[in-house]
Amino acid sequence: MKTVAAFLLVLCYLAGSHAWNCREGPRLSSITQIDAGLGKVVAVNRFNQAFVLIGTRWYRLSSVSLKHISVGPAGMWGASNTNRVYKSVAGNMLQSSGLSLQQVDAGGDGQVVGVSVGGSNTLCLRESFALAYKGVGSLSWSSLGRAMRYYSCSPNNGCWGVDTSFRVYFTQRIVPSNCGTSGWLYVAGQSMTMIEVGTDGSVFGVNRSGQVFQRIGISIRLPQGSAWRSVPMCMSIRHVSYDLGRLWAVTTSGLLMQCTH
Ligand SMILES: *[C@@H]1O[C@H](CO)[C@@H](O)[C@H](O)[C@H]1NC(C)=O
């Protein structure tokens, strides 16, 4: 399977795309999820092992089992395979008590957002709590009032979420100090399994067939953008993340692609 996937990668280079140039990224066996933010890149694999990218090599972050990891203005946060929330403190992933979450995102304007188990609720940790948390005691989360299965925030272009029916929602702003939102807008056009918004506000999503899309037409007047533009990948994609001009795409077969414009 791995050999076949590697061969497909070669075909990918040949096919190319007029907009994005993709090549194989630093290899992390059975990678399942990646997050890039503030110049850092972190990932987890099928065995719930967490890694950080240094140069062209992946280094094990901690011995804690994580199924999702996120790095951004709010620090480095993760969700374990038993849905416990962890924060990186002095180089160690420390467990918090409080709610069980299946996904957390640290990409917002200081706040952390999370998805409860099964996507039944969406939660937000105020900036003051998120930044000050030293790994001791319980975290007090606020409800965001709209159920989502995946959620991602940016300091620059609000938050994007996908509900349990794969519908896409956007809120222009979450107030970091109190987790208030400016209301939710349904974004028609594509059903997505996940969406990530980068620190600079760029938005990418993956649909249920593993196709990647970029949101285009984002402006101050139209913060939700105007359309989805396909980013051809020639392999089925499971997860994407974008930071500082690099689009990272994890294939369903466990390979990593790195694309530049
Ligand atoms: C995903 O996007 C591709 C390309 O636009 C489209 O052909 C396919 O039907 C989409 N899949 C779903 C499940 O919407």
The ligand as an SDF file (V2000), in Angstrom:
LIG
                    3D

 14 14  0  0  0  0  0  0  0  0999 V2000
  -16.1110   16.8530   -3.7010 C   0  0  0  0  0  0  0  0  0  0  0  0
  -15.6520   17.7450   -4.6900 O   0  0  0  0  0  0  0  0  0  0  0  0
  -15.5400   17.1640   -5.9750 C   0  0  0  0  0  0  0  0  0  0  0  0
  -14.8910   18.1990   -6.8920 C   0  0  0  0  0  0  0  0  0  0  0  0
  -15.6630   19.3730   -6.9750 O   0  0  0  0  0  0  0  0  0  0  0  0
  -16.9010   16.7330   -6.4620 C   0  0  0  0  0  0  0  0  0  0  0  0
  -16.8020   16.1060   -7.7250 O   0  0  0  0  0  0  0  0  0  0  0  0
  -17.4910   15.7380   -5.4560 C   0  0  0  0  0  0  0  0  0  0  0  0
  -18.8180   15.3910   -5.8190 O   0  0  0  0  0  0  0  0  0  0  0  0
  -17.4880   16.3520   -4.0640 C   0  0  0  0  0  0  0  0  0  0  0  0
  -17.9290   15.3310   -3.1040 N   0  0  0  0  0  0  0  0  0  0  0  0
  -18.9580   15.4890   -2.2980 C   0  0  0  0  0  0  0  0  0  0  0  0
  -19.2860   14.3370   -1.4090 C   0  0  0  0  0  0  0  0  0  0  0  0
  -19.6310   16.5130   -2.2700 O   0  0  0  0  0  0  0  0  0  0  0  0
  1  2  1  0
  1 10  1  0
  2  3  1  0
  3  4  1  0
  3  6  1  0
  4  5  1  0
  6  7  1  0
  6  8  1  0
  8  9  1  0
  8 10  1  0
 10 11  1  0
 11 12  1  0
 12 13  1  0
 12 14  2  0
M  END
$$$$
